[in-house]
């Protein structure tokens, strides 16, 4: 019997909590790599794209050598050759003058879904280059931007390097070079994930995909460490599973059951212990199951 939170045939709404200590969880390249913030509230932000990058990089590791867990959007690999491989594998012609029927395009999309887990989960735009007939795949898993519970205060640290970039600067007698490094002293962030069983059926999501997804959320920060990011730590992972693909309640009525309060509102938070996380699991709508995987 499939346990509720890894059942691909039903809807899931997920809350993911994590924190950062003395690091830059997601710099903005348009602002000198300053940590992203909401300009009005001061709350920290991490884009959904940054979170999906971490998931992609770690999920493939968790699946070991399973060929069904390739990564489509992967550093160092162009997308067009991978899309063209779907044509070749399903016997389609790459000649743009050759018409591809809807059924043939569906076969090529199915081949890609079976080979690349990030397409199965997140979807992809496939109508590029010679594979324009493939259209796009709407992924069953949608991730929000992560937002910190309280305002964060990005700090720019001046740093020095003991050698120069240019030889002429050394010839002039310069011995160090200045630089900068942005960090957030502390921030507790929350993201939400929504899984559509209807779309999951279309892309071929199975129980192992969901099991590895949850394992990845628990472990991905350990496989993405850098001095710049500081310490990123998962603090909570809560899965609300519905009784069917349609769902028994709107997502917000479930995810808003989680509340976060400060132990001392007058002191800036500097650790997870400065918060109390509460989850109201009484009186859940009929058929809803709550699974606490972290926290």
N, C-alpha and C positions, 0 to 999 in steps of 0.2 A: 504493500500500500504506500502511495506517495505521500510524504509529509506535506502539510499545506504550503509552506513557504517556497518549496521547490517544484510545485505543481505548475507546469507551463500552460495548463488549460484554463486557469482562473486568473483574475486580475490581482495585482499586488500594488500596494502603495507603501513606500519605504522612506523612513527618516534616517539620515546618516549624520552623526555628530563627530567632529574631529577638532583638534586644536593645534595651534602653532605657538612655539616658544622661541623667541629670538631668531626669527627667520623671515624670509620673504616667500610666502606661499604661492604668489602669482603676480609677478611684476608686469607693469604696463609699459610696453616698448615705446609708446608715444609720450611717456612722462619720465624718461631716463630710468626705466625699470622700477619706478616707485611702486610699492604695494598698492593694489587697486582698492579704492574706497568709494563709497557713496558720498558725493560732494556735499549733500545736504545733511545727512545724518552722521557722517563720519564712520559708519560701519564698514568693516572690511568686506571685500568681495573676491570671489574666486570664480572664474568663468567655468561654464559647463565643459567647454573645450579642453581646459586644463585638466579637469577631473577625468574626462574620457581618455585623455592621453595617458594618464597614469593607469587607468583600467586596461587599456590596450597593451601597454608595455608589460603589465604583470600577469594578465590573464593567460597569455601565451606561455609564460613560465609555469604557471600553475597546472596547465594542461600537459606539460612535458612534451613528448614527441608526437602527440596525437595530431594527425594531418588535418583533422576537422577544425583545428583551432589556429589556423593561420590568421595573420593580421593584415588587412587590406591597406589601411592607412599606416604605413610603416616608414620610419626614417631611412633614407637611402634607396628607396624603391619607387620608381615612377608608377603611376596608376594605369596609364594606357596599356602597357604590355600585359598587365594582369587582367584587364578587361578583354583584351584581344585573345587571351588564352581561353576565356570562356567561349568565345566564338569557335575557336579551333577545337576545343574539347567536345562541343555539341554539334560539330559539322557545319557551322555557318560560314558564309563567305564574308571576308572583310572588304570586298568591293562595294563601295557605296551605291553602285548602280544596281546591285542585287537586293531585291526587296526581302526584308525579314518579316515574317508573319508574326502576329501577336503570340501564337503558340510557341514559335521558335524562340522569340525573345524571352518568354516565360521560362523555357528550358535553360537558357543561358543564365538568367537571374537565379534560378534554382541551383545551378552549378556553383555560382559565386556564393550564395548563402551557405551551401554545404561546406565550402572550403574556408570561408573567412568568418570567424565568430563576430567580429566587429560589424560586419554587414548584417548578420543575423540579429544582432541586438540593437544597433544604432541606425541601420539603414545606410544608404549611400546614393549619391548622384552618379549615374552610370552613362548618361548620354553625352559623352565627350569623344573627340577624335573619330575613329572609324566605328565606334560602337554606339553611335547616336540613337540607334533603335531601341536600346535597352531601357531608356527612361530613367526612373529612379525607384528606390525601394524605401518605403517609410518604415523606420525601425520601430519595434515594439517597446523599446526602453528609452524613456525621455528623462533627462537629468536637468534640474534647475541649477542656476548659479548658486554657489554657497555664500551665505551672508553671516557675518559675525553677530553674536548676540548683543554686544555692546560696541561703542565706537572704539576703533583702534588708533594708535598714534604712531604712524611710520616715522622712523628715525634714520637719518642719513649719517653714516659713520665715515669719517675721513680715514683712509688707509694709505700706507706707503709701500712701495716695492723697491727692492735693493738694486735693481738694474733698470736701465733705460730701454725704451723701445727702439730708439734710433742711435746708430753709432756716433753720429755727429754730436749728440748731446753728451755722450761719454767723453768725446774728444774735448768738449768745452769744460769738462771737470764736474759735470753733474753726477751725483751718486745715487739719488733716489727719484722716484716718480710717484706723484700723488694720484689717488683714485678715491672712489666712494663705494659704499655698500649700504643698501637699504635693509632694514629689518622692522618687524612688528614685535614689540616686547612680549605681548601675549594676545591671543584671540581665540575664542571658542566659536566655531563655525557650524552652520547647519545647512545641509542640502537635502533635497527630496528627489526620489526616483519613482517613476510611474511605469508599470509594466502592463501593456495591453495584450491580453491573451489572444484576441482576434488577430492582431498583426503578428504575434508570435507564431501562430499556426501557419500564417502565410510564409514566414521566413524559415520555419523549421526549428524553432527553439525547443530544446528538451530539458529534462530535469537537471542533467549534468551542467548545462549552460548556466542555469540559475545557481546551482550549488557552487560552481567555480566563480561566479560573479560575487557572491557573498564572501567567499574565501578571499577573493582579490581585494575587496573593500577593507577587509580586516588586515591584510598583509602588504598592500601596495606601497605604503609609505616606507616600509623597510627595504624595498627594492628601488626606491627613487630618492635615496638620500644624497644630499649635497650640503656643503657648508653654507651656501646661500639660503637654502630653505630652512635651516635650523632644525628644530625637532617637531615633526608632524606626527600626531598620535590619534588613532581612532578611539572615540570615547562612547559611541552608542550606535547601534544598528538595530532598527525595529521594523519588522515587516508585518503589515496588515494584509492578510490574505482573504479574498472574497470567496463566496461559495460557487461562483460561476464567472464566465467571461465578461458579463455585463457589469456586475458589481452590485453590492447591497447598500452602498452609501457613497455620497460624494467624498472625494479624497480629502478635502480640507477638514471635514468633520472628524476624520480619523487622525490626520497628522497634527491637528491643533490640540489633540489630547496631551501632547508632550509640552511641558512648560519648563522654563529655565529661569531660576531666580538667583540673585547674588546673596551670599551669606553676609556680606558687609557692603552695603551700597555706597559707603563713604570712602572705601579704599579701592584703588584701581585693581582689577583682577590681574593676577600674575600666575595662576595655576588653575587646573581643573577643580581643585578642592575649594576654590573660591565661589563655586556654584553648587546649587542643588538642582538636579534634574529629576522631574516627576513625570510619570506617565499614568494617566487615568485609564485603567483597563476594566473598570466596572461599567456594566451596562452597555457593552459593545452591541452594535446592531446585529440582529439575528443572522447567523451564518458567517460572521467575521471572526477570523482567528488571528491573534497577535502572537508573533514569535520574537523573542528578545535574543538576538544573536551576539550582541555586545552591550554591556551595561546592565 
